[in-house]
Amino acid sequence: MALIETDVILALASSTDKHHSEAVEIIRKVKPLRLSPYALVELDLLILSGKLKVEIQKFYEGLSEVLSYYGLEIIAPSPKHLAKSWELRGRYNVTYFDSLHAGAAIIENEALISYDEMYSNIKELKYLSPREALKRR
């Protein structure tokens, strides 16, 4: 199994994103695939901050339909994810949401697919670039 984070969803949602086609291919071809629950919170904060401009109802309804259609489940949040994320922030100086996505992937024993190559610095994390994920499917 593999876990995706916010950057893959953002690329998927925008047809003008340079990674859009690749994100679509990941969603279609990499199986089984799950979504970090913290991506939803991160998306919401991006919308609240004005960095992501969407029609909120349509965006979330569309995201729900895409996840359902392609059989992507959202993993359940866990206090263990939060504990691991605190540890990762202390050890690797990663951002709050990056630590949550990495912590969830580590605790769930899944590879994390992201465009952020910073994840390759986290020793206990199985990180896959989107290109690598597509090769391994």
SERO-80283 format. One record per residue: residue in one letter; x, y, z negated of N, C-alpha, C in turn. Coordinates in steps of 0.1 Angstrom, whole numbers, padded with zeros to 4 digits, always signed. Example, Ala and Ser with C-alpha at 12.3 -4.5 7.8 and 13.67 -1.06 7.14 Angstrom:
SERO-80283
A+0132-0057-0078+0123-0045-0078+0132-0033-0078;S+0128-0022-0071+0137-0011-0071+0129+0000-0079;
//
This chain:
SERO-80283
M+0008-0012+0000+0000+0000+0000+0009+0013+0000;A+0003+0023+0004+0010+0036+0004+0000+0047+0000;L+0006+0058-0005-0002+0069-0010+0002+0081-0002;I-0008+0089+0002-0005+0102+0009-0009+0113-0001;E-0002+0125+0002-0005+0136-0007-0010+0148+0002;T-0011+0159-0004-0018+0171+0002-0013+0175+0016;D+0001+0174+0018+0006+0179+0031+0001+0171+0042;V-0002+0158+0040-0007+0150+0051-0022+0154+0054;I-0029+0157+0044-0043+0161+0045-0044+0175+0052;L-0035+0184+0048-0034+0197+0055-0031+0196+0070;A-0022+0187+0073-0018+0185+0087-0030+0179+0095;L-0037+0169+0088-0048+0163+0094-0059+0173+0097;A-0061+0182+0088-0073+0191+0089-0071+0202+0099;S-0059+0205+0103-0056+0216+0112-0051+0211+0125;S-0059+0213+0136-0054+0209+0149-0042+0217+0154;T-0040+0228+0148-0028+0236+0152-0016+0233+0144;D-0017+0225+0134-0005+0221+0126+0005+0213+0134;K+0018+0216+0133+0027+0208+0141+0028+0193+0138;H+0022+0189+0127+0022+0175+0123+0008+0169+0125;H-0001+0176+0131-0015+0171+0132-0016+0157+0139;S-0010+0156+0151-0012+0143+0158-0006+0132+0150;E+0006+0134+0144+0012+0124+0135+0003+0120+0123;A-0003+0130+0117-0011+0128+0105-0023+0120+0109;V-0029+0123+0121-0040+0115+0126-0036+0100+0128;E-0024+0098+0134-0019+0085+0136-0017+0077+0123;I-0012+0084+0113-0010+0078+0099-0023+0073+0094;I-0033+0082+0094-0046+0079+0089-0052+0067+0096;R-0050+0066+0109-0056+0056+0117-0049+0042+0116;K-0035+0043+0114-0028+0031+0116-0021+0025+0104;V-0018+0034+0094-0011+0029+0082-0021+0023+0072;K-0021+0010+0070-0031+0004+0061-0024-0006+0052;P-0029-0007+0040-0039+0001+0033-0033+0014+0029;L-0041+0024+0029-0036+0038+0026-0046+0044+0016;R-0040+0051+0006-0048+0057-0005-0044+0072-0006;L-0052+0080-0012-0050+0094-0014-0047+0097-0029;S-0037+0105-0032-0034+0109-0045-0046+0118-0050;P-0052+0115-0062-0063+0123-0067-0060+0137-0069;Y-0047+0140-0071-0042+0154-0074-0042+0162-0062;A-0043+0156-0050-0044+0163-0038-0057+0172-0037;L-0068+0166-0043-0080+0173-0043-0080+0186-0051;V-0073+0185-0062-0071+0197-0071-0062+0207-0064;E-0052+0202-0058-0042+0211-0051-0049+0218-0039;L-0057+0211-0032-0065+0217-0021-0074+0228-0026;D-0081+0225-0037-0090+0235-0043-0083+0247-0047;L-0071+0246-0053-0063+0257-0057-0058+0265-0045;L-0055+0258-0035-0050+0265-0022-0062+0274-0017;I-0074+0268-0017-0086+0276-0013-0088+0288-0022;L-0088+0286-0035-0090+0297-0044-0080+0308-0043;S-0068+0304-0040-0057+0314-0039-0057+0322-0025;G-0065+0317-0016-0066+0323-0003-0056+0318+0007;K-0047+0308+0003-0037+0303+0012-0043+0293+0022;L-0054+0288+0019-0061+0278+0028-0075+0284+0030;K-0078+0288+0042-0091+0294+0045-0100+0284+0053;V-0110+0279+0046-0119+0269+0052-0134+0273+0048;E-0143+0267+0055-0157+0267+0051-0158+0256+0041;I-0159+0259+0028-0156+0250+0017-0165+0237+0018;Q-0178+0239+0019-0187+0228+0020-0184+0219+0032;K-0182+0225+0044-0179+0217+0056-0166+0210+0054;F-0156+0217+0048-0143+0211+0047-0143+0198+0038;Y-0149+0200+0026-0150+0188+0017-0159+0177+0022;E-0170+0181+0029-0178+0170+0034-0171+0163+0046;G-0164+0171+0054-0156+0164+0065-0145+0156+0059;L-0138+0160+0049-0128+0152+0043-0133+0139+0037;S-0145+0140+0031-0151+0128+0026-0155+0118+0037;E-0160+0123+0048-0163+0115+0059-0151+0108+0065;V-0140+0116+0067-0128+0110+0072-0122+0099+0063;L-0122+0102+0050-0117+0092+0041-0126+0079+0041;S-0139+0081+0042-0148+0069+0042-0146+0062+0055;Y-0146+0069+0066-0145+0062+0080-0132+0054+0081;Y-0121+0059+0076-0108+0052+0077-0105+0043+0065;G-0114+0042+0056-0113+0033+0045-0102+0037+0035;L-0100+0050+0033-0090+0055+0023-0097+0057+0010;E-0092+0051+0000-0098+0054-0013-0089+0064-0020;I-0095+0071-0029-0088+0080-0038-0085+0073-0051;I-0073+0072-0055-0070+0065-0067-0075+0073-0079;A-0078+0066-0089-0083+0072-0101-0072+0079-0109;P-0075+0091-0114-0065+0098-0122-0062+0090-0135;S-0050+0091-0140-0046+0083-0152-0037+0091-0160;P-0038+0090-0174-0029+0097-0182-0014+0092-0180;K-0013+0080-0175+0001+0075-0172+0007+0083-0161;H-0001+0087-0151+0004+0096-0140+0010+0109-0146;L+0002+0115-0155+0006+0127-0161+0019+0126-0170;A+0020+0115-0177+0032+0113-0185+0044+0111-0176;K+0042+0104-0165+0054+0102-0156+0057+0115-0149;S+0047+0123-0146+0050+0136-0139+0058+0146-0148;W+0055+0145-0161+0063+0154-0171+0077+0149-0171;E+0079+0136-0171+0093+0131-0170+0100+0135-0157;L+0093+0134-0146+0099+0138-0133+0102+0152-0133;R+0094+0161-0138+0097+0175-0138+0109+0178-0146;G+0111+0172-0157+0122+0174-0166+0135+0168-0159;R+0134+0157-0152+0146+0151-0147+0150+0157-0133;Y+0140+0160-0125+0143+0164-0111+0139+0178-0107;N+0134+0186-0117+0130+0199-0114+0121+0201-0102;V+0111+0192-0101+0101+0193-0090+0089+0201-0094;T+0081+0205-0085+0069+0213-0087+0059+0205-0094;Y+0049+0212-0100+0038+0205-0107+0031+0195-0099;F+0026+0199-0087+0019+0189-0079+0027+0179-0073;D+0040+0182-0069+0049+0172-0064+0051+0161-0074;S+0053+0166-0087+0055+0156-0098+0043+0147-0100;L+0031+0153-0098+0019+0145-0100+0017+0134-0089;H+0020+0138-0077+0019+0129-0066+0029+0118-0067;A+0042+0122-0071+0052+0112-0073+0049+0103-0085;G+0045+0109-0095+0041+0101-0107+0030+0091-0104;A+0020+0095-0097+0010+0086-0094+0015+0074-0085;A+0023+0077-0075+0029+0067-0066+0037+0057-0074;I+0045+0062-0083+0054+0053-0091+0046+0044-0100;I+0036+0050-0108+0028+0042-0117+0019+0032-0109;E+0014+0036-0097+0006+0027-0089+0015+0017-0081;N+0028+0018-0082+0037+0010-0074+0035+0010-0059;E+0033+0023-0054+0031+0025-0040+0041+0034-0034;A+0044+0033-0022+0052+0043-0015+0044+0056-0013;L+0052+0067-0013+0045+0080-0011+0049+0085+0002;I+0039+0088+0011+0041+0093+0024+0039+0108+0023;S+0049+0116+0027+0049+0130+0027+0058+0136+0037;Y+0055+0149+0041+0065+0156+0050+0076+0163+0041;D+0074+0163+0028+0084+0169+0019+0095+0159+0016;E+0107+0161+0022+0118+0152+0021+0124+0153+0007;M+0120+0163-0001+0125+0164-0015+0122+0151-0022;Y+0112+0144-0019+0108+0132-0026+0119+0121-0025;S+0127+0122-0015+0138+0112-0014+0148+0113-0025;N+0148+0124-0032+0158+0126-0043+0153+0119-0056;I+0141+0115-0057+0135+0109-0069+0138+0094-0068;K+0148+0089-0076+0153+0076-0075+0143+0065-0076;E+0134+0066-0086+0124+0055-0089+0112+0055-0079;L+0112+0065-0070+0100+0066-0061+0104+0060-0048;K+0094+0052-0042+0095+0047-0029+0089+0057-0019;Y+0098+0065-0013+0094+0076-0005+0095+0072+0010;L+0085+0075+0018+0085+0073+0032+0082+0086+0040;S+0090+0089+0049+0086+0100+0058+0075+0095+0066;P+0066+0104+0072+0055+0099+0080+0061+0091+0092;R+0072+0095+0098+0078+0087+0109+0081+0073+0104;E+0087+0071+0093+0091+0058+0087+0078+0050+0085;A+0068+0056+0079+0056+0049+0076+0050+0044+0089;L+0050+0051+0100+0044+0046+0112+0052+0035+0118;K+0065+0035+0116+0074+0024+0121+0071+0011+0113;R+0068+0012+0100+0066+0000+0091+0052-0006+0092;R+0043+0001+0097+0029-0004+0097+0028-0017+0102;
//
